[in-house]
Structure formats: C-alpha cells, structure tokens
C-alpha cells in the first residue's frame, strides 16, 4: 500500500483558513490583510508545484521508472535575467517606456536602492505573464499578479473596475477572471498564463513585491 499524499486542495484550504481566521487578521488594516493573503497564496502556488512533482514521481516509481534527478529535466527553467547595464546608464522613463517583467525584477534584485529611486512614483509599461488574480475585498479593484523567471520579486498590478462593471471575480479555481456587467451578462477578462502589458504607476518594493497602482491592462 502506497502512502497517501495529501490533496492540494486540502492543504490550500488549510493555509487559506489560517490566513482568513488567524487571531491577528481582524486587527490588520485591509491593505495589510490583502498583502498577507497575497503572501499566503504565493506559498500555496509553490506548494502545489512541489506536490504535483511528487505525485508525478510517485507514478513513475509505481511503473518501475526511476524519476529524473533534480536538474536533469530536458526542459530546464531559463536562467534569470541579468541587467546588461547599470540603471544610471538607462534613458529617462516616460509613460511609453516598456520594460519586461524580468528586466524590472532584475533591476530591483541587483540594485534595489537605485531601482527604487528610478521607478518609484513613475508611470510606464510592464510586459509579462499573469500567474494569479486577487479580486479586491469589498473594494472596486482587482490585482494582477505576475512572476518573473527568478520567481521574485513578484509584480502586483492594481487595476480599478470600469464603471460598467458591477463586480470582478475569479472562476475555474482562480484560473480565469470575469466581470459582471449586468444580472445576466458576464465578460471574460483574463486567464492565468496570458501575456499582457499594463501601464501603471510604480509604488516601489513592499512586502517582497513590486506594487503598481492606477493600472490599465493592455493585451498583446
């Protein structure tokens, strides 16, 4: 009899329960509470990946196949982006400047103080792929979560609802984002994995993530 692996859903539910019902949750302001939820969701996503890999290895062992060792996978993860030049050598930012997610994350990893000085309170365009959504709690906004190849820092783009939206919510276990336009009409906005550009104001690095506000999504 093989050991039973705990389900991803069970572990995710436990972690979310801790987040939502912990003793300090009621004492935190809403924005701090949202940041705590975001950190916990990040832990859940990483846990899901680890569990999925363990289940795949278990299936291989049951079939008499030795799982590949760490680092031997033919589809290796791309190396993190390394900045090609110092931030001081880059041209001035404008609202039309386009940065890839990996470039922006690499700047904050390699030169955090200089990156904070360059990007804080500046508006520009970021290009990357969505990994998660975080609809606002009792507020008219939703967050798009983007993750670089190096997995950190995350980018959190806060987008306000369009006036015609009554609500924005997720479906398919958080994989799709919908807007409710009327009692009978819903509109699919985005899916996880979508390549996207957004223009927004950088609010700097906080709680391990680069935060943006006043964001406007631009599909491409």
C-alpha positions as CSV (number, residue, x, y, z in Angstrom):
1,X,0.0,0.0,0.0
2,X,1.5,3.3,-1.1
3,X,1.4,6.3,1.3
4,X,-1.5,8.7,0.7
5,X,-0.3,12.1,-0.5
6,X,-2.4,15.0,1.0
7,X,-4.5,16.6,-1.7
8,X,-3.5,20.1,-2.9
9,X,-7.0,21.4,-2.3
10,X,-6.9,20.3,1.4
11,X,-3.5,21.9,2.0
12,X,-4.6,25.1,0.2
13,X,-7.8,25.2,2.2
14,X,-5.9,24.9,5.4
15,X,-3.5,27.7,4.5
16,X,-6.3,29.9,3.4
17,X,-8.2,29.2,6.7
18,X,-5.1,30.3,8.6
19,X,-4.9,33.4,6.6
20,X,-8.6,34.4,6.9
21,X,-9.2,33.3,10.5
22,X,-5.8,33.9,12.2
23,X,-6.0,35.8,15.5
24,X,-4.3,38.9,14.1
25,X,-6.4,39.1,10.9
26,X,-9.2,41.2,12.4
27,X,-6.7,43.7,13.8
28,X,-4.9,44.5,10.5
29,X,-6.0,47.2,8.1
30,X,-7.5,45.9,4.8
31,X,-4.4,46.6,2.6
32,X,-2.1,44.8,5.1
33,X,-4.6,41.9,5.2
34,X,-4.6,41.8,1.4
35,X,-0.8,41.6,1.4
36,X,-0.9,38.8,3.9
37,X,-3.3,36.9,1.7
38,X,-1.1,37.5,-1.3
39,X,2.0,36.1,0.5
40,X,-0.1,33.0,1.6
41,X,-1.3,32.5,-2.0
42,X,2.3,32.6,-3.2
43,X,3.1,29.8,-0.7
44,X,0.2,27.8,-1.9
45,X,1.2,28.0,-5.5
46,X,4.7,26.9,-4.7
47,X,3.3,24.1,-2.6
48,X,1.0,23.0,-5.4
49,X,4.0,22.7,-7.7
50,X,6.0,20.7,-5.2
51,X,3.1,18.3,-4.7
52,X,2.4,17.9,-8.4
53,X,6.1,17.0,-8.9
54,X,6.0,14.5,-6.0
55,X,2.8,12.9,-7.4
56,X,4.4,12.5,-10.9
57,X,7.5,10.9,-9.4
58,X,5.3,8.5,-7.4
59,X,3.5,7.5,-10.6
60,X,6.9,6.8,-12.3
61,X,8.1,4.7,-9.3
62,X,4.9,2.7,-9.4
63,X,5.6,2.0,-13.1
64,X,9.2,0.9,-12.2
65,X,10.8,4.0,-13.7
66,X,13.4,6.0,-11.8
67,X,12.4,9.7,-11.7
68,X,14.9,12.1,-13.1
69,X,17.2,13.8,-10.6
70,X,17.0,17.5,-9.9
71,X,18.4,19.5,-12.7
72,X,18.3,16.6,-15.3
73,X,15.0,17.7,-16.8
74,X,15.3,18.3,-20.6
75,X,13.1,21.4,-20.2
76,X,15.2,23.3,-17.7
77,X,14.0,26.6,-16.3
78,X,15.5,29.6,-18.1
79,X,18.2,31.5,-16.2
80,X,17.1,34.7,-14.5
81,X,17.7,37.9,-16.5
82,X,20.9,39.8,-15.6
83,X,20.8,43.5,-16.3
84,X,23.0,44.4,-19.3
85,X,23.9,47.9,-18.0
86,X,23.7,49.9,-14.8
87,X,20.5,51.8,-14.1
88,X,22.4,55.1,-14.3
89,X,23.1,54.4,-18.0
90,X,19.5,53.9,-19.0
91,X,17.5,56.6,-20.7
92,X,14.8,58.6,-18.8
93,X,11.5,56.9,-18.1
94,X,8.4,58.0,-20.0
95,X,4.8,56.7,-19.9
96,X,5.6,54.9,-23.2
97,X,8.7,53.1,-21.8
98,X,8.2,49.4,-22.0
99,X,10.0,47.0,-19.6
100,X,9.8,43.3,-19.5
101,X,8.9,41.8,-16.1
102,X,12.2,40.0,-15.9
103,X,14.1,43.3,-16.6
104,X,12.3,45.1,-13.9
105,X,12.7,42.3,-11.4
106,X,16.4,42.0,-12.1
107,X,16.9,45.8,-11.5
108,X,15.3,45.5,-8.1
109,X,17.3,42.4,-7.2
110,X,20.7,43.8,-8.4
111,X,20.3,47.5,-7.5
112,X,17.4,47.8,-5.1
113,X,18.2,51.4,-3.9
114,X,18.8,52.7,-7.4
115,X,15.7,50.8,-8.7
116,X,13.6,52.4,-6.0
117,X,14.9,55.8,-6.9
118,X,14.4,55.3,-10.6
119,X,10.9,53.7,-10.7
120,X,9.1,54.9,-7.6
121,X,6.1,57.1,-8.4
122,X,6.8,56.9,-12.1
123,X,4.4,55.6,-14.8
124,X,5.5,53.2,-17.5
125,X,4.5,49.9,-19.2
126,X,5.4,46.4,-17.9
127,X,5.1,43.3,-20.1
128,X,4.8,39.8,-18.7
129,X,2.6,36.8,-18.0
130,X,-0.2,36.6,-15.4
131,X,0.1,33.8,-12.7
132,X,-2.7,34.8,-10.4
133,X,-5.6,37.2,-9.7
134,X,-6.6,38.8,-6.4
135,X,-10.0,40.5,-6.6
136,X,-10.4,43.3,-4.1
137,X,-12.4,42.6,-0.9
138,X,-15.4,45.0,-0.8
139,X,-13.5,47.4,-3.0
140,X,-13.7,48.2,-6.7
141,X,-10.3,46.9,-7.8
142,X,-8.5,43.7,-8.7
143,X,-4.8,42.8,-8.7
144,X,-2.9,41.1,-11.5
145,X,0.0,39.0,-10.1
146,X,3.0,38.5,-12.4
147,X,6.0,36.3,-11.6
148,X,9.5,36.6,-13.2
149,X,11.6,33.7,-14.2
150,X,13.6,34.1,-11.0
151,X,10.3,33.9,-9.1
152,X,11.0,37.0,-7.1
153,X,10.1,39.8,-6.7
154,X,6.5,39.4,-7.8
155,X,4.8,42.3,-9.5
156,X,1.3,43.3,-8.3
157,X,-0.7,45.5,-10.7
158,X,-3.8,47.0,-9.1
159,X,-6.5,47.8,-11.6
160,X,-9.7,49.8,-10.9
161,X,-13.0,48.5,-12.2
162,X,-14.5,50.0,-15.3
163,X,-17.6,52.0,-14.3
164,X,-19.9,49.5,-16.1
165,X,-18.6,46.5,-14.0
166,X,-20.8,45.5,-11.1
167,X,-18.2,43.1,-9.8
168,X,-15.0,41.3,-10.8
169,X,-14.4,37.7,-9.6
170,X,-12.4,34.5,-10.4
171,X,-13.6,31.1,-11.7
172,X,-12.1,27.8,-12.6
173,X,-10.1,27.6,-9.3
174,X,-8.8,31.1,-9.7
175,X,-7.6,30.5,-13.3
176,X,-10.0,33.0,-15.0
177,X,-11.1,36.5,-14.2
178,X,-14.6,37.6,-15.1
179,X,-16.5,40.9,-14.8
180,X,-20.3,41.0,-14.1
181,X,-21.8,43.6,-16.4
182,X,-25.4,43.0,-15.6
183,X,-27.7,40.5,-13.9
184,X,-27.5,38.2,-16.9
185,X,-24.2,39.3,-18.6
186,X,-20.7,38.3,-17.6
187,X,-17.5,39.0,-19.5
188,X,-14.2,37.0,-19.5
189,X,-11.4,39.4,-18.9
190,X,-8.2,37.4,-18.5
191,X,-6.8,33.9,-17.9
192,X,-3.6,32.9,-16.0
193,X,-0.8,32.4,-18.4
194,X,-2.0,35.3,-20.6
195,X,0.8,37.6,-22.0
196,X,-0.1,41.1,-21.1
197,X,1.1,44.7,-20.9
198,X,-0.1,47.1,-18.4
199,X,0.6,50.8,-17.8
200,X,0.7,51.9,-14.2
201,X,2.4,53.9,-11.5
202,X,5.1,52.1,-9.6
203,X,4.7,52.3,-5.9
204,X,8.0,50.6,-5.2
205,X,9.1,47.4,-3.5
206,X,6.9,46.4,-0.5
207,X,6.4,43.1,1.3
208,X,8.6,41.3,-1.2
209,X,6.7,42.5,-4.3
210,X,6.9,45.5,-6.7
211,X,3.5,47.2,-6.5
212,X,1.8,49.3,-9.2
213,X,-1.4,51.3,-8.9
214,X,-3.7,53.1,-11.4
215,X,-3.1,50.3,-13.8
216,X,-4.6,49.8,-17.3
217,X,-4.3,46.3,-18.8
218,X,-3.2,46.1,-22.4
219,X,-3.5,42.6,-24.0
220,X,-1.0,41.8,-26.7
